[in-house]
Structures are given as structure tokens and as C-alpha cells.
Amino acid sequence: MITGKLLRDAFISGANGIANNKKSVDELNVFPVPDGDTGTNMAMTTSNAVAELKHLKDDCTAGEAAKTMAAGCLRGARGNSGVITSLIFRGFSKALKGEDKCDSELLVKALELGVEGAYKSVMKPTEGTILTVAREAAERAREFSRSTNDPLLVWEEVCRAAAISLENTPKLLPVLAKAGVVDAGGKGLLVIFEAMLHTFKTGEILESTADKAEAVVTVETFADTVGKFDSEITFTYCTEMLITKKKDCADPSKLRAYLETIGDCVVVVDDDEIIKVHVHTNDPGLAIQKGLEFGHINLPKIENMKLQHENAKKQADTPEFKPVKPDKKYGFVTVAAGAGIENMFADLGADCIVKGGQTMNPSTDDILKAILACPAKNVFVLPNNKNIIMAAEQAMKLCDDRKVTVLQTRTIPQGISAMLAFDPDADTKSNISNMTAALEGVSTGTITFAARDSDFEGHNIKKGEILCMDNGRLSFVEKDLAKGAYKLTKKLVKGDSSFVTIIYGADVTEEAAEALAEQVRNKYGSLDVNLINGGQPVYYYIISVE
């Protein structure tokens, strides 16, 4: 029988094991983009439970140990691999609820429930991943348990089966076979399982050998990291208005062209009856005066961004979101990094912005805190990154005092388009439908650098080369950033395209970005090309075409 103390110590060993080996697991990632990576996300997920586990007394029950591990992992879950890991341990909490000790039957049941929950959480499960490794280990454990009631022997078989399954992952996923690696998530899970086995066998906790200087990154420390990307505020006033169009309304593209001469971050959305306008300018009066030429002005809003920026800096010492009672109908929580992008979402009405994205996936708890700090009865969450969607969905399940909807935004431009499609007078169902349709109509190109050497999808990639991605898939590799950005933009533009938005990052000069925008305007005279200083890390450019 496995006591509560032994199970507690095994969980701590599992967390230490993946923390000790996170770099080697990270290196198994096939796609060479800079990312939080699998090993790091799994380590951060499990380490979130260690502090609480250490507070449990030696006479704790198996149920208490499992509940503590599951709760810590769920709230600390980061990235898809971290969420799946947390759900596997949630199976332990379900199976061992109210149990003093754990026998072989309960151990097998715990793993089966964890696998079941993990598969249900993934919309389209892919075999050859951590899911396969967990499932095949559980299936073998069920079969093996029929011949023994010794939980130690059962867990040894779990590790053996997981190792065999891991070696077979390249046969199920050709991309792994081509790269000559096994699945990173599956490897991370095996590391955790084997570390737990060490404790089951010896009764000792596996020592943590992770470099203390390599402190786990939190949202707070990440905020400090991305803070250096904050850009100077060139134009003071964020100006917004709705224009009810005159019968003889001129072409709204002329309004956009004028606004670009007096400011930046220009957004002009033309509907059948209204024009929605957003601009950063030093003279909002000129913007409103020009708007009157196109129709009647409704709901004008002018905000001093320099004052907002100063207030935000004052609040930086207390970055934690504080829960509030929902007192309005609708609210937004969005994930973003980079001063320009964060300001854009704030201008569009985001109540809470969670710092994060590529290279830093916020945890389930980070997103949950932001939801609870949003003063709305209906909260829309925009993850804006495919590796954050699962954590957002888990946060949604933990919130019971307001209705939460996670929109499937995988990119920043999708998030912006979704918010532009929001109608405060419409019901929730209509808004979900309209925002989803809007985000699905956006093509996104991203340009970053290769974090490591790799052979991926026929591309022999060298560290530092420019990666040009079309809607999340690697399109081509370039050595010259300007050439790559222009080539990718041309590939994204289709016959029915109307708008191009170029968001340039912290490592791109204004001159280089302006040159790209002008090159695109010269190529496509009929398109509206908007240039925004996003200040984002990691991505040189985020390009959207609608």
C-alpha cells in the first residue's frame, strides 16, 4: 500500500525530476521557434504544487496528497503540455478522494481517470504525443494489475510501458521521425513517472539539482522582462468615435488616409451604415472635424494615454489582479505582450490584460485571477496564442460566479478583429457568433528567429535565421528580415483582401517598418495599409490581412 506521505513525496520527486531535466526535454521540440517549450512548461506546472505539498504533514492521507498535487498543477498549468499533465494528476485526485492509502487498483484507476480527462480536454487528440504515452501506460497498468496487487510493481510496469510507448511516437508522427526525436511531452511525462518510482522504491525524495539562478519565471518577473519593450508614446490622445454615414458619404478610405497624416494606430472599420474609428493623435479635434464630413458623430471617446501610462507604472508595484463583483454586462480578458499591443487592446475595451504570449505562457491561475478581476457578468477571454487556449479553458471551468467564454484566438490580429466585431447591444450568443466569424476571417503572418538548429518540413534551419510563418505554419526561411517580411505579406494578400496591418516589434526600427509599409502600399495601391508599433518581444513582425 502507498501511504499519503509516500505519495506526497513521490509527487515532489516527480516535480523535481522534470525540473532537473527540463532543458533536455525542451531540446526535443521539433519546431525551432522561441517558445516556453514543453519541458519548461511541465516543470513550471508541477513545481506550482511543491510548496503546498511540503506543507502537508507526514500523517496526511493519500486523498489529501492527490488533491493538493492536482490543485497546484491545475492552477499552475502552462501551455498545452502543462495542462495535459495537470489533468493526468487530476485523475489521481478523483480516484483517491477520501482514501487513506492507495493500493494497485486505485493507482490504475487514478491513471485511467487522468487519461480520460486529458483526452476530453483536447478537441482533436493527436496520437504520438503525451496523450498516447499516458494512455498506453494506463492500458498496460490495467492489464498487469490483474496478476498482482502490489502498487510498486504496477508503477514499475507503468514506467516500462510509458518508455516503450515513447520510443514508438516517431512511428505515429512522421515529423518526429524526420527530426530523429521522440515526443517532448511524452518524454517529460516519463521523467515524472520515473522520478515518482524512485520514491516508491527508496522512500526518498529525488533531490532537485536545478540551478537556483535559473529561477522559475512568473508573470510578475515576465512583466519586468517585457517592460523594457515599452515604447515611447508619440501621440498623446487615444480618440475613438462611431460615425453614422451620410447618404452621400465619401469613400471611408479617404478618412483613413487623412488620419494617418495626423497620428498612428489608425483603425477605420466601414460597415453599411456606420464607420468605427480609432486613432492616436495629438489633435483629436482635427480627427472629429474630419469625421463630421462623413456623417454624424456618436459616442466619441478621448483619453490621455500619457496619463494612463503613468498610472499603469504606479500600479506596477502591485501587479496582482484583485477580485471584484461583476456589475456590468460584458467584459474582456486578453493575453498580450508589448506596450503598443497592450494599449490597443485597452483602447478596444479590454478590462484585464494578462502579460504573456510566445516564450511566456501564463498559467491557469494567472488567467483565472484576471477573470475574477473583470467586473462583468459575461467575460470573453482572448488567449491570442494556440498554446494558451487550454489553460484559458481550464480557468473558465474554475470560475462559477460569472459566465466565461474562451474565444479561439490564436494570434494577436485575431484577438483585435474579434474585439472590433463586439456589439455591446447584442446578446452573448450573437456576439460569440460575430466575433468568431471575424477572427476566422483574419490571415496572420508572423516573423521571428530560429532558436535552434533544426530540420523541419524540408527546411534545413540554422539558429538565428528568419522564420516566416503563414497562419502558424512555417512558410519559408530567410536570412534578410526586410526581404522575408515583404515576401510573406505578398503571400498573405489574396484577391479579396482589403486591409493589411503591420505590427512591428521591439527589435525593429521605425524606419525599417515604415519602409516595409511603403513597399506594400506601392505594390497594392488599392489596399489600406496600417502600421502599428506593437513593441512586442520575440516577433519582429505580426502581419494581418483581412
C-alpha positions, 0 to 999 in steps of 0.5 A: 500500500502507498501511504499519503506521505509516500505519495506526497513525496513521490509527487515532489520527486516527480516535480523535481525530476522534470525540473532537473531535466527540463532543458533536455526535454525542451531540446526535443521540440521539433519546431525551432521557434522561441517558445516556453517549450514543453519541458519548461512548461511541465516543470513550471506546472508541477513545481506550482504544487511543491510548496503546498505539498511540503506543507502537508504533514507526514500523517496526511492521507493519500486523498489529501496528497492527490488533491493538493498535487492536482490543485497546484498543477491545475492552477499552475498549468502552462501551455498545452503540455502543462495542462495535459499533465495537470489533468493526468494528476487530476485523475489521481485526485478523483480516484483517491478522494477520501482514501487513506492509502492507495493500493494497485487498483486505485493507482490504475484507476487514478491513471485511467481517470487522468487519461480520460480527462486529458483526452476530453480536454483536447478537441482533436487528440493527436496520437504520438504525443503525451496523450498516447504515452499516458494512455498506453501506460494506463492500458498496460497498468490495467492489464498487469494489475490483474496478476498482482496487487502490489502498487510498486510493481504496477508503477514499475510496469507503468514506467516500462510501458510509458518508455516503450510507448515513447520510443514508438511516437516517431512511428505515429508522427512522421515529423518526429521521425524526420527530426530523429526525436521522440515526443517532448511531452511524452518524454517529460511525462516519463521523467515524472513517472520515473522520478515518482518510482524512485520514491516508491522504491527508496522512500526518498525524495529525488533531490532537485539539482536545478540551478537556483539562478535559473529561477522559475519565471512568473508573470510578475518577473515576465512583466519586468522582462517585457517592460523594457519593450515599452515604447515611447508614446508619440501621440498623446490622445487615444480618440475613438468615435462611431460615425453614422454615414451620410447618404452621400458619404465619401469613400471611408478610405479617404478618412483613413488616409487623412488620419494617418497624416495626423497620428498612428494606430489608425483603425477605420472599420466601414460597415453599411451604415456606420464607420468605427474609428480609432486613432492616436493623435495629438489633435483629436479635434482635427480627427472629429472635424474630419469625421463630421464630413462623413456623417454624424458623430456618436459616442466619441471617446478621448483619453490621455494615454500619457496619463494612463501610462503613468498610472499603469507604472504606479500600479506596477508595484502591485501587479496582482489582479484583485477580485471584484463583483461583476456589475456590468454586462460584458467584459474582456480578458486578453493575453498580450505582450508589448506596450503598443499591443497592450494599449490597443487592446485597452483602447478596444475595451479590454478590462484585464490584460494578462502579460504573456504570449510566445516564450511566456505562457501564463498559467491557469491561475494567472488567467483565472485571477484576471477573470475574477478581476473583470467586473462583468457578468459575461467575460470573453477571454482572448488567449491570442496564442494556440498554446494558451487556449487550454489553460484559458479553458481550464480557468473558465471551468474554475470560475462559477460566479460569472459566465466565461467564454474562451474565444479561439484566438490564436494570434494577436490580429485575431484577438483585435478583429474579434474585439472590433466585431463586439456589439455591446447591444447584442446578446452573448450568443450573437456576439460569440457568433460575430466575433468568431466569424471575424477572427476566422476571417483574419490571415496572420503572418508572423516573423521571428528567429530560429532558436535552434538548429533544426530540420523541419518540413524540408527546411534545413534551419540554422539558429538565428535565421528568419522564420516566416510563418503563414497562419502558424505554419512555417512558410519559408526561411530567410536570412534578410528580415526586410526581404522575408517580411515583404515576401510573406505579406505578398503571400498573405494578400489574396484577391479579396483582401482589403486591409493589411496591418503591420505590427512591428516589434521591439527589435525593429526600427521605425524606419525599417517598418515604415519602409516595409509599409511603403513597399506594400502600399506601392505594390497594392495601391488599392489596399489600406495599409496600417502600421502599428508599433506593437513593441512586442518581444520575440516577433519582429513582425505580426502581419494581418490581412483581412 
